């Protein structure tokens, strides 16, 4: 049932986001010369997929988890996109393609071995990764792999329509801070 919600809502998001997507792309082009960010992530059943977002950091920034990135790598536009979560809009395409869900565990990088092991031991990879989830709306990020995997597993056990829509509504209304960058933790 969540797949049906994913398709309907991602199509709606892309349709209603159509006027803003080209604007953000153009702003990103002037900001970094490369408005879209593509990165290989760990998907369902630990299969790789290419996640697409609006770029918030300078090109050639090291490919590390957000909590390990340097705040100086984030551009001025990037700060705005991250704060408003508009950088996530292109992931609606990943959702439509079936690589992601709107709600699920945030996809990690293949070099995050501790998080991968924690999630694997709890069966988290049986689900599609999500744009948002219980961890994101509660401020749990990838800097605490065991805690994140526990929250992800708990969310997946309770993932019905109520939890699904609750996570989406709380994300849209500003709950959670998303993955924090090192110097933003102060």
N, C-alpha and C positions, 0 to 999 in steps of 0.2 A: 504494500500500500504506500510506503514512503517513496518508492520509485515513481509512482503516479504523481504524488505531490511534487516531487523533484522536477519532473518534466513540465508540469503545468506552471509551477512557480518560476522555474528558470526561463521558460518561454516568455512568461509575463514580465519578468525582470529585464530580459533582453529587449522586449518590445518597448516597455516604458522607459528603459535606460537608453534607448536608441538616440535620443537627442543629446544626452550628456556624454556618451561614450566617445564620439568623435571630438568633442571639446576637450575631454581629459587626455585623449590621445595627442591632440595638437599641443596642449600645454606641456605634456610630457616630452614631446619632440623638442620644444624650445628649452625645456629644463635640462635634458640629458642627451638629446639626439637619438635616444632609443627608448620610446615610451612603454613598450611591453617588456616584461620580464618573464623568461621561460626557464624553468628549472626542473630537473628530474627529481621526482619524489617517490616515496614508498606508497604504493596503492594497495587495493584490496588483494588479499592473499600474498602480500609482499611483492607484487608485480610492479615494475616501474611504469610511471606515466609522466607526462610533461604538464606541469602546473603552469597556468598563465595568469599573470597579475599585471597591474600597472606598476611600473618601476618606481620605487621610492628611494633607492640608493643609487649612488653613482655607478656607471658601468665599471666592470673589472673589480668590484668589491668582492672580497673573499666569499666563497660559498660555504657559509657556516650558519648554524642555527641563529635565529634573530637575537637571542639573549647573549650571544658571543660576538655580535657585530659591534662595530664602533659607531657611536652616535654621530660622529663627524662625517660618516659615509652617507647619511640621510640628507637628501636635498631639501630645500625650502618647500617646494611643492610636495615632496615626499612626506614631510611632517604633516601637512594638511591632509593628504590622502590617507595616511595611517590613522590619524585622529578621527576622521569621518568614516573610515572603513571603505571608502570608495575605491581603494586599490584592489579590493577583492572582486569588483564587478566582473572582470573578464573570466573569473572562475565559473560563472554561470554557464559558460561554454563547456567547461570540464564536466559540470553537472549534467548538462543536456546530452553529452556524449556517453554518459554512464560511468565515467572515471571517478566521479565524486558524487557526494550527496550534499544537500544544503546543510544537513545536520549529521555530524559524525566526528570521529577523532581527527584533529588537524593532521594533515600528511607531513611526515618528517622526512629528513634527508637520509640517504643511505649511510652517511658517516656518523649518524647518531646511534651507535651500537648499543649503548645502555638502554635507551628508550625502545629500540627495536626488540631487544631481549625481553624487557618488561611487558611490552604489548603482546609479544608472541606468547609468553607464558600465560597470559590472561585471555587469549583468543580474540584480541581486538582487531587483528587483521582480517577476520572473517567479514567485516563490514567495509563498506566504501568509506574512504576518508571524507571529511566534511569541511565546509567553509566555516561553520561555527559548531559549537557544541557546549555541553555542560561545563567543561573546563574553561572555555573561553569566557563565558558569561560570569564565571566565578573567579576570574583572575589567576587561574592555574596555568602556567606556561611550561615550555619545554626545559626550563632550567631545573625542574624537579621531576626527572623521568619516572621514578617509581610512583609518586603521587599522581602525576598526569595519567599514567597507565591505569591506576586504580579508578580514577574519576571516569576515564574513557570506558572502562569495563562496566562500571556501575550504570553509566548513561545507556550503554547498549542493552543492558538487561531490562531497562525501563523504557526503551525507545518505542513508544506508541505515538499516536496522533497528538496527544496532550503534550508530551515532552518535546516532540518535534516542533510544534507550533510555538510552544513556550520559549524554546531556545531561539527561534527566528525572531519572535517579537522582542525578546529581551536584547538581542543583538542590534536590531534596527533602532531600538529606543536608547541604545548607548550603554547597556550593561557590559561590564568587563572592560579591560584595557587592551586586550590582545597581547601578543607576544611583545614583551618589553625589551628594549635595547639596553645593554649594559649600563650606560650612564644615566638612563632614565629611571633607574631603580631608586635613586636617592629620594 
